[in-house]
């Protein structure tokens, strides 16, 4: 069995960012060569969060691990039934073709 990836966890203490208006004011001040002193930026950044694709892959893997054996058994049964019915019909058709050719 493949190792199950661990789900992403939120940080214990989320990093608080300054209000959006203050952030834009700080950017404008930096572009003007000024040093904004009133905006407090966090010292550390939060760890990157997994992408939506990574989360979807984790969910898909877990769902398939849980329902895989049941789906596999159901598919095998359905395929066996369909192949049996198809083989029976082909044999009947071939018998009818041979009978028609003999007459």
Secondary structure, 3 states (H helix, E strand, C coil): CCCCCCCCCCCCCCCCCCCHHHHHHHHHHHHCCCCCCCCCCCCCCCCCCCCHHHHHHHHHHHHHHHHHHHHHHHHHHHHHHHHHHHHHHHHHHHHHHHHHHHC
